[in-house]
Amino acid sequence: MALLFDAYITLVSLVFLGILGIIAGVALPGLFMAAAAPWLDWILPSRTPRD
């Protein structure tokens, strides 16, 4: 019985760490890129201005 409980706790922990990994890998860099976008466009414009 203890083996099943340990396996269940391990599975719950892996799911939780997976959710944290998605948040840390996708959401947080997206927030920083949204804040840095105006400066990046000023430093490296994506296209030439049209006349």
Residue pairs with C-beta under 8 A, 6 or more apart in sequence:
none
